[in-house]
């Protein structure tokens, strides 16, 4: 029984190191495609929420060669939609969701006013209880690598 337990611990360590390496690679790929962390845009519908909730961040990815032409096409290509859509405008679509102890909202934005056009991702998290705070300690580093990568993949799927 002791040997089986040691093998399980070694397997978990290897799995954790592999996952950490995968997240680092994803963050590196997003960084090579000019995904940058930005302040939450003031014209975002999540701006006021970002000042009141526990954590908020935003990322921007310029799209020089391909671009989304409207918010519907962008929304059709979004990979993470939480529990469902709660708001849509000409420039932004917002989704809300829940994790144990955490409420979150994601806003996918289309900025065609600047050159080059860009997609933006704004995320807001509210930690509701102790369970959410403990989960956030694990999830926050993952979110910091995953959010830029998700935005990069979304921009890569833009039509020509």
Secondary structure, DSSP 8 states (H G I E B T S, - for coil): -HHHHHHHHHHHHHHHHHHHHHHHHHHHHHHHTTEEEE---TTSTTHHHHHHSSEEEEEEEE-SS---SSHHHHHHH-S--TTEEEEE-SSEEEEEEEETTEEEEEEEEEE-SSSS-EEEEEEEEEE-SHHHHHHHHHHHHHHHHHHHHHHHHHHHT---
